[in-house]
Amino acid sequence: MYRKVFVWTLTGLMALSSLGVTAQEMSPKSKPTKAKPVAAKPLTEDQKVAHLLERITFGARLGDAERVKKIGWQKFLDEQLAPEKLDDSVTEQKLKTIHALGLTTEELARTYDVPQQELAAKLKEKGFDITDMYPGGNAPNAPKPDAKSDANQPDPQARRREAQRILAEMGYRQPRELVEQLQQSKIIRAVYSERQLQEVMTDFWFNHFNVFINKGADRILTPAYERDAIRAKAFGKFSDLLKATAESPAMLFYLDNWTSASPNAKGNDQEERTQKMIEQMKEIRRTRKAEGQPVIDEAEYEKRRTQMQQNLDRLKAQRRNRGINENYAREIMELHTLGVDGGYTQKDVQEVARCFTGWTIRQPRAGGSFYFNAAIHDDGEKIILGQKIPAGGGMQDGYKVIEILSRHPATAKFVSTKLARKFVSDNPPAALVDKMANTFRKTDGDMREVLRAMFTAPEFWSNETYRAKIKTPFEMTVSAVRALNGDTNGNPQFHKWITQMGEGLFLAQPPTGYPDTADHWVNTGALLDRMNFALALSANRINGTRVDLAKLAPTTPNASRTQLVDHFARLLLHIELSPQTRATIDKSLNEATLAMNNSGTNSDAAKIVGLLLGSPEFQRQ
């Protein structure tokens, strides 16, 4: 089996190379190119339908092209721009099986992010030790294993499974399960949702406002972030989207703004409460003694007072060590709005950081919500991009920054460029970007209208942009399932392929997110993984994912290999196969037959479909 996969993959890679799908060819320029004249020969209606389906969905399903041709691409675009009017009950029903989606952030914290001490206590009640959860001595602070004593112990893997079962019965889940469920929900939405453009835009905006799910509390904060800050506002005003992400506990934690405090602030709420408690305890003791009432003995009083004073000293030290954090201030300008060439200075970064002091989270590891702590806010005057923000503004300082940045001309151009790069080409025409930026400014950042301006522009429908993009790993995998009308539960076995290709969902660590240009995704290793995924999918070797090729087979009985190739190429690619790809498939089929030694473990249809899904033609959109 491995030998066959290797042969087919190797020949597929040779085809990709021979067709010129290289990083050098697809490398984006740093700035949009000058507009090229629209080709004299326009796209045919069939090409227009295929083009729109490739760009605003996660790939066409069987029957989608026929429906769009029937109602017209304009009406289909209107439908996708109004997702709230589309029935998505099938997807919603599938998502009901995902446990984490039905929980609040606080419930997620109590279920998936339980302190080790609490877990240890619960396990001890059942006769287990916390180290049973970590076979091999990997538990935090665990002693080194004794080889002699281990020989007399029960199977550690069995102990681990039993410990996990006990915790699950008590309502506790492993943190990785939460991450896997969020990844699963994203895959299911991409494959099944009728609101395809909303899912594509949710993917785009999450990448634009990226957070890394495995950074501490972000594991439990990310589900609400994607749902409430990103998906819910994907088509609204950009300023509303920017505000929602700025207030999100996930973003505040990821870029450390929740720790940002003015070094000159008088203190914080907890510090003030502790100070008052010390004073009240002292006053109550004095009053009760004066009235002849019983009081706790001197030693106990001094013990309590000392503990509270130590806690107060710790809080003061934390405040002194925190200071102003510039991470979010820098990224909101460089990555979220103006762009690196947007005209801001380091002084602007410092001033924006001052504006966002006090924007914090109430108990982040417990699923806490956003709140403004006035006690640690820098309430002085600030100047942002030449605009004065008067002293005493409090929380409104941050909202004023959002207003300034969302309405800045550089933001209109930067966001329009990123959208055009996502939906049009790696080097979008400057004229199209200008058109979109003008719409952005005229509509106060109405993203629905900016998208409409892009999708109805002649530059979008030109021959230069037709099939000019290379699918990302996420796009490639889910589009393959959709193309075959397959079924998937989006489990970790499916997601493993996406991760192996380099685009693990919610796993981009830098705030830049994942690149959206071909030069990042086109390399020998990545193409090898794509071919192997395609072959595994077509042969039903991915647990939790199934395709029924018999339902897609030609009606002609005893179809030849050539007829099968032609049939599935029309079904999956919607274009003519290049001579190079056809020759590669023919050669691969012949070599695979020899390697199989007539074992009959795979049908011609599965091999052909796998090779087509791994072909250069299917990688393009």
C-alpha positions as CSV (number, residue, x, y, z in Angstrom):
1,M,0.0,0.0,0.0
2,Y,2.7,2.5,1.0
3,R,4.6,1.6,-2.2
4,K,1.6,2.5,-4.3
5,V,1.0,5.8,-2.6
6,F,4.7,6.7,-3.1
7,V,4.6,5.9,-6.8
8,W,1.4,7.9,-7.4
9,T,2.6,10.8,-5.3
10,L,6.0,11.0,-7.0
11,T,4.4,11.1,-10.5
12,G,1.9,13.7,-9.3
13,L,4.7,15.9,-8.0
14,M,6.5,15.6,-11.3
15,A,3.3,16.8,-13.0
16,L,3.1,19.8,-10.7
17,S,6.7,20.7,-11.5
18,S,6.2,20.2,-15.2
19,L,3.2,22.5,-15.2
20,G,5.2,25.3,-13.6
21,V,3.4,25.5,-10.3
22,T,6.4,26.8,-8.4
23,A,6.9,29.2,-5.5
24,Q,8.8,31.6,-7.8
25,E,6.0,31.8,-10.3
26,M,3.4,32.5,-7.7
27,S,5.5,34.8,-5.4
28,P,3.5,38.0,-4.5
29,K,4.8,41.5,-4.9
30,S,5.0,43.7,-1.9
31,K,2.5,46.1,-3.4
32,P,-0.5,45.7,-5.8
33,T,0.5,45.6,-9.5
34,K,-0.6,48.2,-11.9
35,A,-3.9,47.4,-13.6
36,K,-3.6,45.3,-16.7
37,P,-6.0,45.7,-19.5
38,V,-8.9,43.3,-19.2
39,A,-8.5,40.5,-21.7
40,A,-10.3,41.0,-25.0
41,K,-11.9,37.6,-24.8
42,P,-14.2,37.5,-21.7
43,L,-14.9,34.5,-19.6
44,T,-17.7,32.3,-20.7
45,E,-20.8,31.9,-18.6
46,D,-19.6,28.5,-17.5
47,Q,-16.2,29.9,-16.5
48,K,-17.9,32.8,-14.6
49,V,-19.9,30.3,-12.6
50,A,-16.9,28.1,-11.8
51,H,-14.8,31.2,-11.0
52,L,-17.4,32.6,-8.5
53,L,-17.9,29.2,-6.9
54,E,-14.2,28.7,-6.4
55,R,-13.7,32.1,-4.8
56,I,-16.7,32.6,-2.5
57,T,-17.2,29.0,-1.4
58,F,-15.0,26.2,-0.1
59,G,-15.4,24.6,-3.5
60,A,-18.4,23.5,-5.6
61,R,-20.5,20.5,-4.7
62,L,-22.1,18.4,-7.4
63,G,-25.0,20.3,-8.7
64,D,-23.9,23.8,-7.5
65,A,-22.8,24.9,-10.9
66,E,-26.1,23.9,-12.5
67,R,-28.0,25.8,-9.8
68,V,-26.0,29.0,-10.2
69,K,-26.3,28.9,-13.9
70,K,-30.1,28.6,-13.5
71,I,-30.6,31.5,-11.1
72,G,-27.7,33.6,-12.4
73,W,-24.4,34.4,-10.6
74,Q,-25.7,37.8,-9.5
75,K,-28.5,36.2,-7.5
76,F,-26.2,33.6,-6.0
77,L,-23.9,36.4,-4.9
78,D,-26.8,38.3,-3.3
79,E,-27.8,35.2,-1.4
80,Q,-24.3,34.7,-0.1
81,L,-24.0,38.3,1.0
82,A,-27.2,37.9,3.1
83,P,-26.4,34.7,5.0
84,E,-29.0,35.3,7.7
85,K,-31.7,34.6,5.1
86,L,-30.3,31.2,4.2
87,D,-31.5,28.0,5.9
88,D,-28.5,26.3,7.5
89,S,-30.4,23.8,9.6
90,V,-28.4,20.8,8.3
91,T,-25.2,22.3,9.5
92,E,-26.7,23.3,12.8
93,Q,-27.9,19.8,13.4
94,K,-24.5,18.4,12.8
95,L,-22.9,20.9,15.2
96,K,-25.2,19.9,18.0
97,T,-23.1,16.8,18.5
98,I,-20.1,18.9,19.5
99,H,-20.2,19.2,23.3
100,A,-18.1,22.4,23.7
101,L,-20.3,24.6,21.4
102,G,-23.2,24.4,23.9
103,L,-21.2,25.8,26.8
104,T,-20.6,29.3,28.0
105,T,-17.0,30.4,28.5
106,E,-17.3,30.0,32.2
107,E,-18.6,26.5,31.7
108,L,-15.7,25.7,29.4
109,A,-13.3,26.9,32.1
110,R,-14.9,24.6,34.7
111,T,-14.9,21.7,32.2
112,Y,-11.7,21.9,30.2
113,D,-9.3,24.1,32.2
114,V,-9.5,22.8,35.8
115,P,-6.5,23.5,38.1
116,Q,-4.2,20.5,38.7
117,Q,-4.8,20.7,42.4
118,E,-8.5,20.2,42.0
119,L,-8.1,17.3,39.6
120,A,-5.6,15.7,42.0
121,A,-8.1,16.0,44.9
122,K,-10.9,14.4,42.8
123,L,-8.7,11.5,41.6
124,K,-7.5,10.9,45.2
125,E,-11.1,10.4,46.3
126,K,-11.3,7.5,43.8
127,G,-8.0,5.9,44.7
128,F,-6.0,7.5,41.9
129,D,-3.0,9.8,41.7
130,I,-2.6,12.8,39.4
131,T,0.5,11.1,38.0
132,D,-1.8,8.4,36.6
133,M,-2.9,11.0,34.0
134,Y,0.7,11.2,32.7
135,P,2.2,7.7,32.0
136,G,6.0,7.8,31.6
137,G,6.6,10.3,34.5
138,N,5.4,13.3,32.5
139,A,3.2,14.8,35.2
140,P,4.1,18.3,36.5
141,N,6.5,18.0,39.4
142,A,6.4,14.2,39.3
143,P,9.2,12.2,40.8
144,K,11.4,10.2,38.6
145,P,10.0,6.7,38.0
146,D,11.6,3.7,39.8
147,A,12.2,0.9,37.3
148,K,12.0,-1.8,40.0
149,S,8.8,-0.6,41.5
150,D,7.2,0.1,38.1
151,A,7.6,-3.6,37.2
152,N,5.0,-4.5,39.9
153,Q,2.6,-1.7,38.9
154,P,-0.6,-2.1,36.7
155,D,-0.4,-1.1,33.1
156,P,0.1,2.7,33.1
157,Q,-1.9,3.2,29.9
158,A,-4.8,1.3,31.5
159,R,-4.5,3.5,34.6
160,R,-4.6,6.6,32.5
161,R,-7.7,5.5,30.6
162,E,-9.4,4.7,33.9
163,A,-8.4,8.0,35.4
164,Q,-9.7,9.9,32.4
165,R,-13.0,8.0,32.5
166,I,-13.5,8.9,36.1
167,L,-12.8,12.6,35.5
168,A,-15.2,12.5,32.5
169,E,-17.9,11.0,34.6
170,M,-17.4,14.0,37.0
171,G,-17.8,16.4,34.1
172,Y,-14.1,17.1,33.4
173,R,-12.5,17.0,29.9
174,Q,-9.0,17.1,28.6
175,P,-8.0,20.6,27.3
176,R,-6.9,19.2,23.9
177,E,-10.5,18.0,23.4
178,L,-11.7,21.6,23.4
179,V,-9.2,22.5,20.7
180,E,-10.2,19.5,18.7
181,Q,-13.9,20.3,18.9
182,L,-13.4,23.8,17.7
183,Q,-11.3,22.6,14.8
184,Q,-14.0,20.0,14.1
185,S,-16.7,22.6,14.0
186,K,-14.8,24.7,11.6
187,I,-14.3,21.8,9.2
188,I,-18.0,20.9,9.4
189,R,-19.1,24.4,8.7
190,A,-16.8,24.7,5.7
191,V,-18.0,21.4,4.2
192,Y,-21.7,21.6,4.8
193,S,-22.8,25.2,5.4
194,E,-25.1,26.9,2.9
195,R,-23.7,30.2,4.1
196,Q,-20.4,29.6,2.3
197,L,-19.2,33.1,1.9
198,Q,-19.8,33.8,5.6
199,E,-17.6,30.8,6.5
200,V,-14.9,32.0,4.0
201,M,-15.1,35.5,5.5
202,T,-14.9,34.1,9.1
203,D,-11.8,32.2,8.1
204,F,-10.4,35.4,6.5
205,W,-11.2,37.7,9.5
206,F,-9.9,35.2,12.1
207,N,-6.6,35.1,10.2
208,H,-6.6,38.9,10.0
209,F,-7.3,39.2,13.7
210,N,-5.4,36.1,14.7
211,V,-5.1,34.6,18.1
212,F,-3.3,31.4,19.1
213,I,-5.6,29.0,20.8
214,N,-2.9,27.2,22.8
215,K,-1.7,30.3,24.6
216,G,-2.9,29.7,28.2
217,A,-6.4,31.0,28.7
218,D,-7.0,31.5,25.0
219,R,-7.9,27.8,24.9
220,I,-11.2,28.6,26.6
221,L,-11.6,32.2,25.3
222,T,-11.3,31.4,21.5
223,P,-14.7,29.7,20.9
224,A,-16.6,32.9,21.9
225,Y,-14.1,35.0,20.0
226,E,-14.7,33.2,16.8
227,R,-18.5,33.1,17.3
228,D,-19.2,36.6,18.7
229,A,-16.4,38.8,17.5
230,I,-15.6,37.3,14.1
231,R,-18.5,35.3,12.5
232,A,-21.3,37.5,13.8
233,K,-19.7,40.7,12.4
234,A,-18.1,39.3,9.2
235,F,-20.3,41.5,6.9
236,G,-20.9,44.5,9.1
237,K,-19.0,47.8,9.6
238,F,-15.3,47.4,10.0
239,S,-15.3,49.7,13.0
240,D,-17.7,47.3,14.8
241,L,-15.5,44.3,14.0
242,L,-12.4,46.2,15.2
243,K,-14.2,47.1,18.4
244,A,-15.4,43.6,19.0
245,T,-11.9,42.2,18.6
246,A,-10.4,44.9,20.8
247,E,-12.8,44.1,23.6
248,S,-12.5,40.3,23.3
249,P,-10.8,38.6,26.2
250,A,-9.1,36.3,23.7
251,M,-7.4,39.2,22.0
252,L,-6.6,41.0,25.3
253,F,-5.0,37.8,26.6
254,Y,-3.2,36.8,23.4
255,L,-1.4,40.2,23.0
256,D,-1.1,40.7,26.7
257,N,-3.1,44.0,26.9
258,W,-5.0,42.6,29.9
259,T,-1.8,43.2,31.9
260,S,-1.2,46.7,30.6
261,A,-1.3,49.3,33.3
262,S,-0.1,52.9,33.8
263,P,3.0,52.9,36.0
264,N,1.6,56.0,37.6
265,A,-1.8,54.5,38.4
266,K,-2.9,54.6,42.0
267,G,-3.5,50.9,42.2
268,N,-6.1,48.4,41.2
269,D,-9.5,47.3,42.6
270,Q,-8.2,44.2,44.4
271,E,-5.3,46.3,45.9
272,E,-7.8,48.9,47.2
273,R,-10.1,46.2,48.7
274,T,-7.3,44.5,50.5
275,Q,-6.1,47.8,52.0
276,K,-9.6,48.6,53.2
277,M,-10.0,45.1,54.7
278,I,-6.8,45.6,56.8
279,E,-8.0,49.0,58.0
280,Q,-11.5,47.6,58.8
281,M,-10.1,44.6,60.7
282,K,-8.0,46.9,62.8
283,E,-10.8,49.3,63.5
284,I,-13.3,46.5,64.4
285,R,-10.8,45.0,66.8
286,R,-10.2,48.4,68.5
287,T,-13.9,49.1,68.8
288,R,-14.8,45.7,70.2
289,K,-12.0,46.0,72.8
290,A,-13.2,49.4,73.8
291,E,-16.7,48.1,74.3
292,G,-15.6,45.1,76.3
293,Q,-16.6,42.6,73.7
294,P,-14.6,39.4,73.0
295,V,-12.0,39.6,70.3
296,I,-9.6,37.0,68.8
297,D,-6.3,36.6,70.6
298,E,-3.3,38.7,69.7
299,A,-1.4,35.9,68.0
300,E,-4.3,35.0,65.7
301,Y,-5.0,38.7,64.9
302,E,-1.4,39.3,64.0
303,K,-1.3,36.1,61.8
304,R,-4.3,37.3,59.8
305,R,-3.0,40.9,59.5
306,T,0.4,39.6,58.3
307,Q,-1.2,37.4,55.7
308,M,-3.3,40.3,54.4
309,Q,-0.4,42.6,54.4
310,Q,1.8,40.1,52.4
311,N,-1.0,39.8,49.9
312,L,-1.2,43.6,49.6
313,D,2.6,43.9,49.1
314,R,2.4,41.2,46.4
315,L,-0.4,43.1,44.6
316,K,1.6,46.3,44.7
317,A,4.7,44.6,43.4
318,Q,2.7,43.1,40.5
319,R,1.4,46.6,39.6
320,R,4.9,48.0,39.6
321,N,6.2,45.2,37.4
322,R,3.3,45.4,34.9
323,G,3.6,48.8,33.3
324,I,2.3,49.6,29.8
325,N,2.4,46.8,27.3
326,E,2.7,47.9,23.6
327,N,1.9,44.6,21.9
328,Y,-1.7,45.2,21.1
329,A,-1.0,48.9,20.2
330,R,1.6,47.9,17.6
331,E,-0.5,45.1,16.1
332,I,-3.8,47.0,15.9
333,M,-2.0,49.5,13.6
334,E,0.5,47.3,11.7
335,L,-1.7,44.2,11.2
336,H,-5.4,45.1,11.8
337,T,-5.8,48.6,10.3
338,L,-3.1,50.9,8.8
339,G,-0.5,48.3,7.6
340,V,3.2,48.5,8.2
341,D,3.5,51.4,5.7
342,G,0.4,53.2,7.1
343,G,2.3,56.3,8.3
344,Y,2.3,55.7,12.1
345,T,5.4,56.2,14.3
346,Q,6.7,54.5,17.4
347,K,5.3,57.5,19.3
348,D,1.9,56.7,18.0
349,V,2.4,53.1,19.2
350,Q,3.2,54.4,22.7
351,E,0.2,56.7,22.7
352,V,-2.2,54.0,21.6
353,A,-0.9,51.7,24.3
354,R,-1.6,54.4,26.9
355,C,-5.2,54.7,25.5
356,F,-5.8,50.9,26.1
357,T,-4.4,50.7,29.6
358,G,-7.1,49.3,31.9
359,W,-8.7,47.3,29.1
360,T,-8.5,44.0,30.9
361,I,-10.2,40.7,31.8
362,R,-11.9,39.6,35.0
363,Q,-10.3,36.3,36.0
364,P,-9.2,35.1,32.5
365,R,-8.5,31.5,33.5
366,A,-12.0,31.2,34.9
367,G,-13.6,32.4,31.6
368,G,-13.8,36.0,32.8
369,S,-15.3,38.8,30.7
370,F,-13.9,42.1,29.5
371,Y,-14.0,45.0,31.8
372,F,-12.4,48.5,32.1
373,N,-10.3,49.0,35.2
374,A,-10.1,52.8,35.6
375,A,-7.7,52.5,38.5
376,I,-4.8,51.4,36.2
377,H,-5.7,53.6,33.2
378,D,-3.4,56.3,32.0
379,D,-5.8,59.3,32.1
380,G,-3.5,61.9,30.6
381,E,-3.7,63.6,27.2
382,K,-2.7,61.6,24.2
383,I,-2.0,62.5,20.5
384,I,-2.7,59.7,17.9
385,L,-1.7,60.4,14.3
386,G,-1.9,64.1,14.9
387,Q,-5.4,64.0,16.6
388,K,-5.6,65.0,20.3
389,I,-7.4,62.9,22.8
390,P,-8.1,65.1,25.9
391,A,-7.2,64.0,29.4
392,G,-9.9,62.3,31.6
393,G,-11.4,60.2,28.8
394,G,-11.1,56.9,30.6
395,M,-12.5,54.0,28.7
396,Q,-13.5,56.3,25.8
397,D,-9.8,56.7,24.9
398,G,-9.7,53.2,23.5
399,Y,-12.9,53.8,21.5
400,K,-11.5,57.0,20.1
401,V,-8.5,55.1,18.8
402,I,-10.8,52.6,17.1
403,E,-12.7,55.4,15.5
404,I,-9.5,57.1,14.3
405,L,-8.0,53.9,12.9
406,S,-11.1,52.5,11.3
407,R,-11.7,55.8,9.3
408,H,-8.1,56.3,8.3
409,P,-7.5,56.2,4.5
410,A,-4.6,53.8,5.0
411,T,-6.9,51.3,6.7
412,A,-9.3,51.4,3.7
413,K,-6.4,50.6,1.4
414,F,-4.7,48.0,3.6
415,V,-7.9,46.0,4.3
416,S,-9.0,46.3,0.6
417,T,-5.6,45.0,-0.5
418,K,-5.8,42.0,1.8
419,L,-9.4,41.2,0.6
420,A,-8.3,41.4,-3.0
421,R,-5.3,39.2,-2.4
422,K,-7.6,36.7,-0.8
423,F,-10.3,36.6,-3.4
424,V,-8.7,37.9,-6.7
425,S,-5.0,37.2,-7.0
426,D,-1.7,37.2,-5.1
427,N,-0.9,40.5,-6.8
428,P,-4.2,42.3,-7.1
429,P,-4.7,45.1,-9.7
430,A,-4.1,48.5,-8.1
431,A,-7.3,49.9,-9.9
432,L,-9.4,47.3,-8.1
433,V,-7.9,48.0,-4.7
434,D,-8.5,51.7,-5.2
435,K,-12.1,51.0,-6.2
436,M,-12.6,48.9,-3.1
437,A,-10.9,51.5,-0.8
438,N,-13.2,54.2,-2.2
439,T,-16.2,52.1,-1.4
440,F,-14.8,51.5,2.1
441,R,-14.5,55.2,2.7
442,K,-17.9,56.1,1.2
443,T,-19.8,53.5,3.2
444,D,-17.9,54.0,6.5
445,G,-16.3,50.6,6.2
446,D,-19.4,48.6,5.2
447,M,-17.8,45.3,4.4
448,R,-20.8,43.9,2.5
449,E,-20.6,46.8,0.1
450,V,-16.8,46.5,-0.2
451,L,-17.2,42.8,-1.1
452,R,-19.9,43.6,-3.6
453,A,-17.7,46.2,-5.3
454,M,-14.9,43.6,-5.6
455,F,-17.1,40.8,-6.9
456,T,-18.8,42.9,-9.5
457,A,-15.6,44.7,-10.8
458,P,-14.4,43.8,-14.2
459,E,-10.9,43.0,-12.7
460,F,-12.5,40.1,-10.7
461,W,-13.8,38.6,-13.9
462,S,-10.7,38.9,-16.1
463,N,-8.8,36.1,-17.6
464,E,-5.7,37.2,-15.6
465,T,-7.5,36.3,-12.3
466,Y,-9.3,33.2,-13.5
467,R,-7.7,30.2,-11.7
468,A,-4.9,32.4,-10.5
469,K,-5.0,31.4,-6.8
470,I,-3.6,28.3,-5.2
471,K,-5.7,26.7,-2.5
472,T,-4.5,26.7,1.1
473,P,-4.3,23.3,2.8
474,F,-7.7,24.0,4.6
475,E,-9.3,25.0,1.3
476,M,-7.8,22.0,-0.6
477,T,-9.0,19.4,1.9
478,V,-12.6,20.6,2.4
479,S,-13.0,21.4,-1.3
480,A,-12.1,17.8,-2.1
481,V,-14.8,16.4,0.3
482,R,-17.3,18.9,-1.2
483,A,-16.4,18.0,-4.8
484,L,-17.1,14.3,-4.1
485,N,-20.3,15.0,-2.1
486,G,-18.5,13.2,0.7
487,D,-19.3,13.1,4.4
488,T,-17.0,13.9,7.3
489,N,-17.3,14.5,11.0
490,G,-14.2,16.7,10.9
491,N,-12.5,14.6,13.6
492,P,-8.7,14.8,14.5
493,Q,-7.9,12.2,11.9
494,F,-9.1,14.7,9.2
495,H,-7.5,17.7,10.8
496,K,-4.2,15.9,11.1
497,W,-3.8,16.2,7.3
498,I,-4.4,20.0,7.4
499,T,-1.8,20.3,10.2
500,Q,0.6,18.2,8.3
501,M,0.3,20.5,5.3
502,G,1.1,23.4,7.6
503,E,-2.2,25.1,8.4
504,G,-3.4,23.7,11.7
505,L,-6.7,25.4,12.5
506,F,-6.4,28.1,15.2
507,L,-2.8,27.1,15.6
508,A,-1.0,30.0,13.9
509,Q,1.3,31.3,16.7
510,P,2.3,34.8,15.3
511,P,-0.2,37.6,15.2
512,T,0.2,37.7,11.4
513,G,-1.7,34.5,11.0
514,Y,-1.2,32.3,7.9
515,P,0.0,33.7,4.6
516,D,-2.5,33.8,1.7
517,T,-0.1,33.6,-1.2
518,A,1.1,30.6,-3.2
519,D,4.8,31.0,-2.4
520,H,4.1,29.9,1.1
521,W,2.1,26.8,0.2
522,V,3.8,25.5,-3.0
523,N,6.8,23.4,-2.1
524,T,7.7,19.7,-2.6
525,G,6.8,18.6,0.9
526,A,3.4,20.3,0.9
527,L,2.5,19.0,-2.6
528,L,3.5,15.5,-1.4
529,D,1.1,15.8,1.5
530,R,-1.7,17.0,-0.8
531,M,-1.3,14.1,-3.1
532,N,-1.2,11.6,-0.2
533,F,-4.4,13.2,1.3
534,A,-6.2,13.0,-2.1
535,L,-5.3,9.3,-2.4
536,A,-6.3,8.5,1.2
537,L,-9.6,10.4,0.7
538,S,-10.6,8.6,-2.5
539,A,-9.7,5.2,-1.0
540,N,-11.7,5.9,2.2
541,R,-8.6,5.6,4.4
542,I,-9.5,8.6,6.6
543,N,-11.5,7.6,9.7
544,G,-14.7,9.6,10.1
545,T,-14.7,10.6,6.4
546,R,-16.4,8.7,3.6
547,V,-16.9,9.1,-0.1
548,D,-19.1,6.9,-2.3
549,L,-17.5,6.8,-5.7
550,A,-20.1,4.3,-7.0
551,K,-22.7,7.1,-6.9
552,L,-20.4,9.3,-9.0
553,A,-19.4,6.6,-11.6
554,P,-20.4,7.0,-15.2
555,T,-23.6,5.3,-16.3
556,T,-21.7,3.6,-19.2
557,P,-21.2,0.0,-18.3
558,N,-17.6,-1.3,-18.4
559,A,-16.1,2.2,-18.9
560,S,-12.5,2.1,-20.0
561,R,-9.8,3.9,-18.0
562,T,-9.7,6.7,-20.5
563,Q,-13.5,7.1,-20.2
564,L,-13.2,7.1,-16.4
565,V,-10.5,9.8,-16.4
566,D,-12.6,12.0,-18.8
567,H,-15.7,11.5,-16.6
568,F,-14.1,12.3,-13.3
569,A,-12.1,15.2,-14.7
570,R,-15.3,16.8,-16.0
571,L,-16.9,16.1,-12.6
572,L,-14.2,17.4,-10.4
573,L,-12.2,20.0,-12.3
574,H,-14.7,21.7,-14.7
575,I,-11.8,22.3,-17.1
576,E,-9.9,20.2,-19.7
577,L,-7.0,18.2,-18.4
578,S,-3.7,19.3,-19.6
579,P,-1.7,16.8,-21.8
580,Q,1.0,16.7,-19.0
581,T,-1.5,15.8,-16.3
582,R,-3.3,13.2,-18.5
583,A,0.1,11.6,-19.4
584,T,1.1,11.5,-15.7
585,I,-2.2,9.9,-14.7
586,D,-1.9,7.2,-17.4
587,K,1.7,6.5,-16.3
588,S,0.7,6.3,-12.7
589,L,-2.2,3.9,-13.3
590,N,0.1,1.6,-15.3
591,E,2.8,1.6,-12.5
592,A,0.2,1.2,-9.8
593,T,-1.2,-1.9,-11.5
594,L,2.2,-3.4,-11.6
595,A,2.9,-2.6,-8.0
596,M,-0.4,-4.1,-6.9
597,N,0.3,-7.5,-8.4
598,N,-3.3,-7.9,-9.2
599,S,-4.3,-7.7,-5.5
600,G,-7.3,-5.7,-6.3
601,T,-7.2,-3.7,-3.1
602,N,-8.1,-0.4,-5.0
603,S,-10.4,0.2,-7.9
604,D,-9.3,2.2,-10.9
605,A,-11.9,4.8,-9.9
606,A,-10.3,5.5,-6.5
607,K,-6.9,5.8,-8.1
608,I,-8.1,8.1,-10.8
609,V,-10.1,10.3,-8.4
610,G,-7.1,10.5,-6.0
611,L,-4.7,11.5,-8.8
612,L,-7.1,14.2,-10.1
613,L,-7.6,15.7,-6.6
614,G,-3.8,15.8,-6.2
615,S,-3.3,17.3,-9.7
616,P,-2.2,20.8,-10.4
617,E,-5.6,21.6,-11.9
618,F,-7.4,20.9,-8.6
619,Q,-4.9,22.9,-6.5
620,R,-5.9,26.1,-8.5
621,Q,-9.0,28.1,-7.8
